[in-house]
């Protein structure tokens, strides 16, 4: 069976095709790529298939998401370079959907009611859910009988207790407007938590884990009893640690003060916090790789950006260790978490009081286990694979 994974954005669609060996449920990636600048001049589609070293890129007119998905399907079934003989080989399509609100605690097969719920929750993720729905509806139009599955970023965190997800606001704000903590990156957090348990040879239910998804966007999650009990992102992905262009946690009155004192609109302040904040605001560089390189060359602003970034993460690790009355393992994942030993070392240097002893050589070599054998708290570096999780959930629900 072949499973296609789609991640639809406002002007782009990422795709990845998996072949599932149904004898042993093994997943093999066949092809991946991205349609860019949908509805904009200069649209392109890139793809790279297993066994082919070169990434292919072509300029093509993509006026709508439906056109983009149609072109993706044509690429996958090309007679000379395609990886599907025909679309009949395709068993199902899995979609990343950012916000499931309180409607979904797991992945679901898409039907009319699911689409209505995703539309309802679009008010909570106006930049993400509508394009996610465009991908779903475009696929339904092109292949109306194809089973489709929605995998939600928020679902993993629906296990949080009320004391963790409620805000101290008038009750109507939650009851009528659904204002509460939801959390995001759930697909990644859930995946690496389970991988960490396997790496340690233990049941996830018996572990207290802190997972650190550190990329251009970033969040932490605390797992206890096998489920997420808290996470750093809140009502929106703006809350929590310092990110590439997002400010992270602020005094709640700061945006109001900026609007009042500088006569800015809510939209302008939203742009400031989401697109002009974070590392970009501190150093002028949103990419952590650029900050690390310039910091090493003596750039004081980039050095400060790294200090503030690591400190914001240390505070969440410390608070989650307290909330769970201990921690067995800290897990690093995503682009920054997986690829920067220096930052991992800097973040973990404050946790020797917990008995966490970093193995400098293993960390520098980017090994999976990066703490010493006698360390009381383990630290791991695990590669996340959100597309694989979507493919797994899709296959499980439709097989």
Residue pairs with C-beta under 8 A, 6 or more apart in sequence:
1 19
1 20
1 22
1 91
1 92
1 395
1 399
2 17
2 18
2 19
2 20
2 30
2 84
2 89
2 90
2 91
3 17
3 18
3 20
3 27
3 90
3 91
3 92
3 93
3 94
3 391
3 394
3 395
4 15
4 16
4 17
4 18
4 76
4 90
4 92
4 93
4 94
5 15
5 16
5 17
5 18
5 93
5 94
5 95
5 96
5 387
5 390
5 391
5 394
6 13
6 14
6 15
6 69
6 93
6 94
6 95
6 96
6 135
6 139
7 13
7 14
7 15
7 95
7 96
7 135
7 387
8 65
8 95
8 96
8 131
8 132
8 134
8 135
8 136
9 128
9 131
10 127
10 130
10 131
11 36
11 37
11 38
11 39
11 40
12 34
12 35
12 36
12 37
12 38
13 34
13 35
13 38
13 65
13 68
13 69
13 72
13 135
14 32
14 33
14 34
15 32
15 33
15 34
15 35
15 72
16 29
16 31
16 32
16 387
16 391
17 29
17 30
17 31
17 32
17 76
17 83
17 84
18 27
18 28
18 29
18 30
18 387
18 388
18 391
19 27
19 28
19 30
20 26
20 27
20 28
20 91
20 391
20 395
21 27
21 28
22 399
25 395
27 388
27 391
27 392
27 395
28 50
29 50
30 49
30 50
30 83
31 47
31 48
31 49
31 50
31 75
31 76
31 83
32 47
32 48
32 387
33 45
33 46
33 47
33 48
33 55
33 72
33 75
34 45
34 46
35 43
35 44
35 45
35 62
35 68
35 69
35 71
35 72
36 43
36 44
36 45
36 46
37 43
37 44
37 62
38 62
38 63
38 64
38 65
38 67
38 68
39 62
39 63
39 64
42 59
43 59
43 60
43 61
43 62
43 68
44 57
44 58
44 59
44 60
45 57
45 58
45 60
45 62
45 68
45 71
45 72
45 75
46 55
46 56
46 57
47 55
47 56
47 75
48 54
48 55
48 56
49 81
49 83
50 83
60 71
61 67
62 68
62 71
64 138
65 131
65 134
65 135
65 138
66 138
66 141
66 142
68 138
69 135
69 138
69 139
69 142
70 138
70 142
73 87
73 142
73 143
75 82
76 82
76 83
76 84
77 84
77 85
77 86
77 87
84 90
87 143
90 143
90 146
91 147
91 395
91 398
91 399
92 146
92 147
92 148
92 149
92 394
92 395
92 397
92 398
93 139
93 143
93 146
93 147
93 148
93 149
93 394
94 107
94 148
94 149
94 151
94 390
94 391
94 393
94 394
95 110
95 132
95 135
95 136
95 139
95 148
95 149
95 150
95 151
95 390
96 132
96 151
96 153
96 187
96 386
96 390
97 118
97 129
97 132
97 136
97 150
97 151
97 152
97 153
98 125
98 128
98 129
98 132
98 152
98 153
98 154
98 184
99 118
99 121
99 122
99 124
99 125
99 128
99 129
99 152
99 153
99 154
99 182
100 117
100 118
100 121
100 150
100 152
100 153
100 154
100 155
100 158
101 117
101 120
101 121
101 124
101 154
101 178
101 182
102 158
102 178
103 117
103 120
103 121
104 117
104 150
104 152
104 154
104 155
104 158
105 155
105 158
105 159
106 152
106 155
106 393
107 149
107 150
107 151
107 152
107 155
107 390
107 393
107 394
107 397
108 114
108 149
108 150
108 397
109 147
109 148
109 149
109 397
109 398
110 136
110 148
110 149
110 150
114 150
115 133
115 136
115 137
118 129
118 132
118 133
118 136
118 150
119 129
119 133
121 129
122 129
122 130
122 133
124 178
124 182
124 235
125 236
136 148
136 150
139 146
139 148
140 146
140 148
147 394
147 397
147 398
149 390
149 393
149 394
149 397
149 398
151 187
151 389
151 390
151 393
151 394
152 186
153 184
153 185
153 186
153 187
154 182
154 183
154 184
154 186
155 186
156 183
156 186
156 187
156 189
156 190
156 221
156 228
157 165
157 181
157 182
157 183
157 184
157 186
157 189
157 221
157 228
157 231
159 227
159 228
159 229
160 181
160 183
160 228
160 229
160 230
160 231
161 229
164 181
164 229
164 230
165 180
165 181
165 182
166 174
166 180
166 181
167 173
167 174
167 179
167 180
167 181
167 235
169 179
173 179
174 180
179 235
180 235
181 231
181 233
181 234
181 235
181 239
182 233
182 234
182 235
183 219
183 221
183 228
183 231
183 232
183 233
183 234
184 219
184 231
184 233
184 237
185 213
185 217
185 218
185 219
185 221
185 231
185 233
186 221
186 228
186 231
187 386
187 389
187 390
188 211
188 213
188 333
188 334
188 384
188 386
188 389
189 211
189 213
189 219
189 221
189 223
189 228
189 231
190 228
190 389
191 384
191 385
191 386
191 388
191 389
192 211
192 213
192 331
192 333
192 382
192 384
193 204
193 209
193 211
193 221
193 223
193 228
193 331
194 204
195 382
196 204
196 207
196 209
196 211
196 329
196 331
196 380
196 382
197 203
197 204
197 207
197 209
199 368
199 369
199 380
199 382
200 207
200 328
200 329
200 378
200 380
203 226
204 223
204 226
205 225
205 226
207 223
207 328
207 329
208 222
208 223
208 224
208 324
208 325
208 326
208 327
208 328
208 329
209 222
209 223
209 224
209 327
209 328
209 329
209 330
209 331
210 220
210 221
210 222
210 223
210 316
210 317
210 320
210 321
210 327
210 329
210 330
210 331
211 220
211 221
211 223
211 331
211 333
212 218
212 220
212 313
212 317
212 330
212 331
212 332
212 333
212 337
212 347
213 219
213 220
213 221
213 333
213 334
213 337
213 384
214 241
214 313
214 332
214 333
214 334
214 335
214 336
214 337
214 343
215 244
215 334
215 335
215 336
215 337
216 243
216 244
216 245
216 286
216 287
216 288
216 335
217 237
217 243
217 244
217 246
218 240
218 241
218 243
218 313
218 334
218 336
218 337
219 231
219 232
219 233
219 237
219 240
219 241
220 231
220 232
220 240
220 241
220 313
220 316
220 317
220 320
221 228
221 230
221 231
221 232
222 228
222 229
222 230
222 231
222 320
222 323
222 324
223 229
224 324
229 323
229 324
230 320
230 323
231 240
232 239
232 240
232 241
232 316
233 239
233 240
234 240
237 246
238 246
238 247
238 248
238 273
238 274
239 248
239 249
240 248
240 249
240 312
240 316
241 248
241 249
241 309
241 312
241 313
241 316
242 248
242 278
242 279
242 282
242 305
242 308
242 309
242 312
243 278
243 279
244 278
244 279
244 280
244 286
244 287
244 288
245 274
245 275
245 276
245 277
245 278
245 279
245 280
245 281
245 286
246 273
246 274
246 277
246 278
247 273
247 274
247 277
247 278
247 281
248 277
248 278
248 312
249 312
250 273
255 269
255 273
258 264
258 269
258 272
259 265
259 266
259 269
264 272
278 286
279 285
279 286
279 287
279 288
279 291
279 305
279 309
280 286
282 301
282 304
282 305
282 308
283 291
283 294
283 299
283 301
283 302
283 304
283 305
284 301
285 291
285 294
285 302
285 305
288 306
288 309
288 335
288 336
288 340
288 343
290 302
291 302
291 305
291 306
292 302
292 306
292 340
292 342
292 343
294 302
295 302
295 303
295 305
295 306
306 343
306 346
309 343
310 343
310 346
310 347
313 347
314 347
314 350
314 351
317 327
317 330
317 347
317 351
318 350
318 351
320 327
321 327
321 354
327 354
327 377
328 377
328 378
329 377
329 378
329 379
329 380
330 348
330 351
330 356
330 377
330 378
330 379
330 380
331 379
331 380
331 381
331 382
332 338
332 344
332 379
332 380
332 381
332 382
333 381
333 382
333 383
333 384
334 384
336 343
337 344
337 381
338 366
338 381
338 382
338 383
338 384
339 366
341 363
341 364
341 366
341 370
344 358
344 363
344 370
344 379
344 381
345 358
345 360
345 363
348 356
348 358
348 379
349 358
351 377
354 376
354 377
355 375
355 376
355 377
356 371
356 375
356 376
356 377
356 378
356 379
357 371
357 372
357 374
357 375
357 376
358 370
358 371
358 372
358 375
358 379
359 369
359 370
359 371
359 372
359 375
362 369
362 370
362 371
363 370
363 381
366 381
367 381
368 380
368 381
368 382
369 378
369 379
369 380
370 379
370 380
370 381
371 377
371 378
371 379
